[in-house]
Amino acid sequence: AEPMIELFDIGLFHGLVIPHIMRTGNREFAMTDENPLDDPIRYSAVLRPHRSSSRRAVKILSILVLCLFLPTALIFTAVGAWPVFGFMGIEVIALLFALRFNHKIGRAFDAIAITDDEFRLSRVDPWGRRRQWKFQSRWLQIRLDGPLQRLTVGSHGRTVAIGTFLTPDERARLAADLKSEIAKIALPAAVS
């Protein structure tokens, strides 16, 4: 049987960042590195910041900005205000850089996989560099700290923040989901 995939948009509009969490039982989906998990995956989620524009939209906006600024700068140059051309060029370059950088930042994500024995977090930054943390599932502590409700997981003195781009309500909902899954794992151990 093919695994069920659900896509949740758990955010209300809050600026330009609306994260998406995708949960799946598909084993290949959660194996994001060379060291696959041996146990079946009980829970997996991929958290990524939402960017409201696609690559195509960024290109179209870049072309529109160039089409607007170039004639304006040429008019200023023609009437003798040639320094305006340079400053407008710097502004256009800065704007285009900011648009592309913002789009690139949207490639970052956190991937979570929970098995009976292991909690694994893989964080991929916008440039494709991967960092990975592993914790024993039964010893995992999930905390929401501070006024901003920073979500951290850890055990044995090591902690890591998860979903830093989520809103406090979204982090609280994710923490509840993670605690629920960890409780299901710890419960059979407590009974025996």
KARAWO-V552371 format. One record per residue. RES is the residue in one letter. D_LAST is the distance of its C-alpha to the last C-alpha in Angstrom with 2 decimals. Layout:
((RES | D_LAST) (RES | D_LAST))
This chain:
((A | 32.28) (E | 33.39) (P | 30.93) (M | 31.72) (I | 33.25) (E | 33.72) (L | 36.04) (F | 35.83) (D | 38.60) (I | 36.79) (G | 39.74) (L | 42.76) (F | 45.85) (H | 45.81) (G | 48.51) (L | 48.20) (V | 44.45) (I | 42.36) (P | 39.13) (H | 37.63) (I | 33.97) (M | 33.34) (R | 29.97) (T | 29.49) (G | 27.09) (N | 29.71) (R | 28.44) (E | 31.96) (F | 32.48) (A | 29.72) (M | 30.59) (T | 33.34) (D | 33.72) (E | 34.22) (N | 30.61) (P | 28.73) (L | 25.03) (D | 23.28) (D | 20.37) (P | 21.35) (I | 22.30) (R | 20.37) (Y | 23.05) (S | 26.44) (A | 29.39) (V | 32.83) (L | 34.54) (R | 38.27) (P | 41.10) (H | 43.46) (R | 47.08) (S | 49.52) (S | 51.94) (S | 51.87) (R | 53.63) (R | 56.53) (A | 56.83) (V | 57.02) (K | 59.81) (I | 61.71) (L | 61.51) (S | 62.67) (I | 65.67) (L | 66.52) (V | 66.44) (L | 68.69) (C | 71.06) (L | 71.34) (F | 71.67) (L | 73.94) (P | 76.89) (T | 76.57) (A | 76.69) (L | 79.65) (I | 81.54) (F | 81.09) (T | 82.29) (A | 85.32) (V | 86.42) (G | 86.23) (A | 82.87) (W | 81.54) (P | 78.96) (V | 77.01) (F | 76.36) (G | 74.50) (F | 72.44) (M | 71.53) (G | 70.55) (I | 68.22) (E | 66.69) (V | 66.21) (I | 64.60) (A | 62.23) (L | 61.34) (L | 60.73) (F | 58.58) (A | 56.50) (L | 56.02) (R | 54.91) (F | 52.67) (N | 50.97) (H | 50.43) (K | 49.04) (I | 46.53) (G | 45.04) (R | 43.83) (A | 41.06) (F | 37.48) (D | 33.84) (A | 31.42) (I | 27.70) (A | 25.11) (I | 21.33) (T | 19.03) (D | 15.31) (D | 16.36) (E | 19.65) (F | 21.78) (R | 25.39) (L | 28.51) (S | 31.89) (R | 34.95) (V | 38.30) (D | 41.39) (P | 44.62) (W | 46.07) (G | 43.24) (R | 41.65) (R | 37.89) (R | 35.46) (Q | 31.81) (W | 28.78) (K | 25.28) (F | 22.19) (Q | 18.52) (S | 16.95) (R | 13.91) (W | 16.52) (L | 19.15) (Q | 21.12) (I | 23.45) (R | 26.42) (L | 29.68) (D | 32.21) (G | 35.76) (P | 38.29) (L | 38.16) (Q | 34.41) (R | 33.85) (L | 30.55) (T | 28.83) (V | 25.61) (G | 24.53) (S | 22.42) (H | 23.42) (G | 26.88) (R | 27.84) (T | 28.50) (V | 30.44) (A | 32.06) (I | 31.56) (G | 34.11) (T | 36.83) (F | 39.24) (L | 37.26) (T | 38.39) (P | 36.33) (D | 35.36) (E | 34.30) (R | 32.23) (A | 30.53) (R | 29.80) (L | 28.49) (A | 26.28) (A | 24.83) (D | 24.18) (L | 22.55) (K | 20.34) (S | 19.31) (E | 18.43) (I | 16.53) (A | 14.55) (K | 13.65) (I | 12.40) (A | 10.50) (L | 8.93) (P | 6.47) (A | 5.54) (A | 5.68) (V | 3.80) (S | 0.00))
